Amino acid sequence: MNAEFMQAFEQLGREKGISPVVLFDAIEAALISAYKRNFGSAQNVRVSLDRTTGEIHVYARKTVVEEAQDIRLEMSLADARSLDMRYELEDVVEVEVTPKNFGRIAAQTAKQVVVQRIREAERGMIYEEFSSRESDIVNGIVQRIEQKNVFVDLGKAEAILAPSEQMPGDTYKHGDRVKTYIIEVKKTTKGPQILVSRTHPGLLKRLFELEVPEIHDGIVEIKSVAREPGLRSKIAVHSRDEDIDPVGACVGHKGMRVQTIVNELKGEKIDIVKWNADPAKYIANALSPAKVVSVEVSEAEKMSKVIVPDYQLSLAIGKEGQNARLAAKLTSWKIDIKSESQAQALEE
């Protein structure tokens, strides 16, 4: 290998973010394997690669013993001292054994190592980039669909949108643009595996953070999110500034902000409620749009008894219990809902 060849390797390594030292150490290790493979040697060898000129030297390393039993690994003390009188028992003697045509094999081996290392480095950089974006939204293009798994091109990498992470009613075809939420980035032998979701509550949270400047700036805080993907969601918000209405900020002028998110989630209904440190008030808010007469809470059991007007009972419970279920998930409280007449009947 000539000097230009070495400079090209070094430059390529720097461009790809690989230390030249690491690159050349890897080439030397690969050259040892290449030497043993091509020259059938069981010797203990060392390869020296000159970083400037590209010159290669292969040395057999032999341990000095009284009488050599295996000349590939050992050298007698007499033979060692014929080379240099200072050798003692257990010293290691290096004898050059560079084959004449080793340069061509070395160049090919070095090229393979560089390509492999660059591939590993690129995979490492992609892993670092996307693992730092876990719990964030990414935009991608649908590449293909295999066994209901949707493969999304994110530019530098490909993500997998599994069937369990797809919203009900979602359909995908090649070339579709799609917004997804990164739930996990795994290291694999084939490079990073990026798992994305359209159903995760974090997707809704991040959409609000991107759409509502007050949330991005930390004035309005998202306290909790509960989702039944594609159907309905509830989000509890709190303002650190008394002059700013957190619900109004999230809804936006003429409902523009929340409508943008509803459109992104293919019509998923979103209830935005005001968080409250008082559990009773928080639970009443969480049952919105239903109106609540009273809320009794048991802190020890995290249980609440809610009374609503008779005509509001079905609204409070919701279709197939959806409203009550989402409110319970949002507040982390068990909620028992009764109408006024039911409560009165129990008292009697």
Secondary structure by P-SEA (a helix, b strand, c coil): ccaaaaaaaaaaaaaacccaaaaaaaaaaaaaaaaaaaacccccbbbbbcccccbbbbbbbbbbccccccccccccaaaaaaacccccccbbbbbbbccccaaaaaaaaaaaaaaaaaaaaaaaaaaaaaaaaccbbbbbbbccccccbbbbbcccbbbbbcccccccccccccbbbbbbbbcccccccccbbbbbbcccaaaaaaaaaaccccccccccccccccccccccbbbbbbbccccccaaaaaacccaaaaaaaaaaacccbbbbbbbbccaaaaaaaaacccccccccccccccbbbbbcccccccccccccaaaaaaaaaaacbbbbbbcaaaaaaaac
